[in-house]
Amino acid sequence: INTAAKKPLTLGLYDLVGRWEVQWQYLTAASLFAVTPVIVLFILIEKQLVRGLAGGAIKG
């Protein structure tokens, strides 16, 4: 992980937080890119997730 291209997203976000200042505009944009796939995935599997949780609660 010595190159910037191979850094995980969380380390890239941490680089935007300086010792004396935070680059809020870049941190906000990068955070939006980080959470967008999770939100899209949740929207796509929401019905199956709720169905599985409800089915497990009834059987137990």
C-alpha positions as CSV (number, residue, x, y, z in Angstrom):
1,I,0.0,0.0,0.0
2,N,2.9,2.3,-0.8
3,T,1.2,4.0,-3.8
4,A,-1.8,6.3,-3.6
5,A,-3.6,4.2,-6.3
6,K,-3.6,1.1,-4.0
7,K,-4.7,2.7,-0.8
8,P,-8.0,1.7,0.7
9,L,-10.7,4.3,0.6
10,T,-10.6,4.9,4.3
11,L,-6.9,5.8,4.2
12,G,-7.6,8.1,1.3
13,L,-10.3,9.8,3.4
14,Y,-7.9,10.1,6.3
15,D,-5.4,11.9,4.1
16,L,-8.0,14.7,3.6
17,V,-7.9,15.5,7.3
18,G,-4.8,17.6,8.0
19,R,-3.2,18.5,11.3
20,W,-4.5,22.0,11.2
21,E,-7.4,21.9,8.7
22,V,-9.9,19.6,7.1
23,Q,-10.6,19.8,3.4
24,W,-14.4,19.4,3.9
25,Q,-15.4,19.7,0.2
26,Y,-13.2,16.8,-0.8
27,L,-14.0,14.8,2.3
28,T,-17.7,15.1,1.7
29,A,-17.4,14.2,-2.0
30,A,-15.2,11.2,-1.2
31,S,-17.5,10.0,1.6
32,L,-20.5,10.2,-0.8
33,F,-18.6,8.0,-3.3
34,A,-17.8,5.6,-0.4
35,V,-21.4,5.1,0.8
36,T,-23.2,5.2,-2.5
37,P,-22.5,1.5,-3.4
38,V,-23.6,0.4,0.0
39,I,-26.9,2.3,-0.3
40,V,-27.6,1.0,-3.8
41,L,-26.9,-2.6,-2.6
42,F,-29.2,-2.2,0.3
43,I,-32.0,-0.8,-1.9
44,L,-31.6,-3.8,-4.2
45,I,-31.6,-6.5,-1.5
46,E,-33.9,-4.9,1.0
47,K,-36.9,-7.1,0.3
48,Q,-34.8,-10.3,0.6
49,L,-33.2,-9.1,3.7
50,V,-36.5,-8.3,5.4
51,R,-38.0,-11.6,4.2
52,G,-35.1,-13.5,5.6
53,L,-35.1,-11.8,9.0
54,A,-38.8,-12.2,9.3
55,G,-38.7,-15.8,8.3
56,G,-35.9,-16.5,10.8
57,A,-37.9,-14.9,13.6
58,I,-41.0,-16.9,12.9
59,K,-39.2,-20.3,12.7
60,G,-37.2,-19.7,15.9
